[in-house]
Amino acid sequence: MNNFTLAIKSKVLKAIDDYSMLKQTTKVVVGFSGGADSVCLLHILNSLKNDLNFEIIGAHVNHGIRGDEALRDAEFAREFCENLGVEFKLLNIDCLKLSQESGDSVEVCGRNERYRFFYSLVDCYSKIATAHNANDNAETVLFNIARGSTIKGGGGIPPVRGNIIRPLIYCTRNEIEGYCKENNLAFVTDSTNLCDDYTRNKIRHKILPVLEEINSEAVSNFTYFSSNSREVTVYIQNEALSVIKYADNGDGTYDVNRLLEYNSVIVREALVILFSVYSDKTLERKKIDEICLLLKQTGRIQIYGNVFAEVLKNKFRFFINKERTFLEPVMISETPVDVVFGDYRVKIAQYEKSSEKINKRVLDNLIDCDKIVGNIFLRTRCEGDKISLKNRKVTKTLKKLFNEAEIPVEERDNLPVLCDDVGIVWVYSFGVDTRCSVDSDSSNIIFVRGENNDW
């Protein structure tokens, strides 16, 4: 066995073992472009299939972009698989057309269609093998670093992601081409890989060669760096999950003092994890820095769109600020009433006075109808609204009242407010205004209840 063949076989077996790539696997679908990397992958896996007890399918996608060259590659892939006795599957697509229809770039569209095709060929005992190698990983790491990535980006291309495996992840491109030469394996070359039009190709053709001049083991060292980065990332993520659990107040907020007990690296990762619940966007470094400053203060900042971060009374949270729903006032002409008002339900009914002691929560929501002036109607709050709560003996604006009660900002503009022609009569979850509250002389009484109140 020649040098490159021995090196490839040894590294592929090591990757399979290190990452349990083929555990309980009966079939491997190989993404087979016909290039040197995929030729090497298909050939080496075919040589191992009997020993490791799995079957192979070669899956090729013609993206419909490179005309005759693409047709040549598809025919080459078919013949190569037939000569090895490997089952062959082909998908023909018009990637340009699909890209226009979806709005995705041609590259994203092509990737999505490839994996959709690969997944259609597998079951729960199958794996999808792609030919990503050590050079691809080094390019990815460099690209991530250039974009301002954290240590997570240093992990590069994961050797295993779900049921996708990368058996060549330890193998350099030089070893792969040497393997093909030693085993007299022909391969095709995608002309788009020879130009510098794409960022990755610039890294491949200009940056990596310079790094390899500085250190011939540069690509292998990137492999080690990625492995170490993934281990550190897992540790940080586990610690971040611990701090989230430790600081959780159980109401969607997190204790700021407890968060700040931890190293900033852990806190930053915790913020990333918490943010992922509210958005599929990446929490950028600049936003993380802003939130870390916020944790030492009080206030609110916009993250993206309607997602905000807030620190209030030593409690941190992300929240979605709902747009204020414009609701037409609902006139109340008779009782009983059971009306859905935005996100709430308000029920109003006549109340029969009795000699028994009235529960305080009921008392706070009893209205003396004889004290109502003019019309009575439901609406949402308005600028300058004030209420005088009987048990507090003070008049406050709803804005101040909501702040003191820590009503979430996103809910304040949608809370039901019952009014008459003079002003506020009742506010959801706070009760009746002193002006319309019941006393010993009250006889015409109604009871107002919000659907979500705890009675």
Secondary structure, DSSP 4 states (H G I P E B T S, - for coil): --HHHHHHHHHHHHHHHHTTTTTT--EEEEE--SSHHHHHHHHHHHHHHHHHT-EEEEEEEE-SSSTHHHHHHHHHHHHHHHHHT-EEEEEE--HHHHHHHH---HHHHHHHHHHHHHHTT--TTEEEE----HHHHHHHHHHHHHTT--GGGGG-S-SEETTEE-TTTT--HHHHHHHHHHTT------GGGGSS-SHHHHIIIIIHHHHHHH-TTHHHHHHHHHHHHHHHHHHHHHHHHHHHHHHB-SSS-EEHHHHTTS-HHHHHHHHHHHHTTT-SS---HHHHHHHHHHTTS-EEEEEETTEEEEEETTEEEEEE-PPPPP---EE--SSSEEEEETTEEEEEEEE---SSPPPHHHHTTEEEGGG--S-EEEE---TT-EEEETTTTEEEEHHHHHHHTT--HHHHTTS-EEEESSSEEEETTTEEBGGGB--TT--SEEEEEETT---
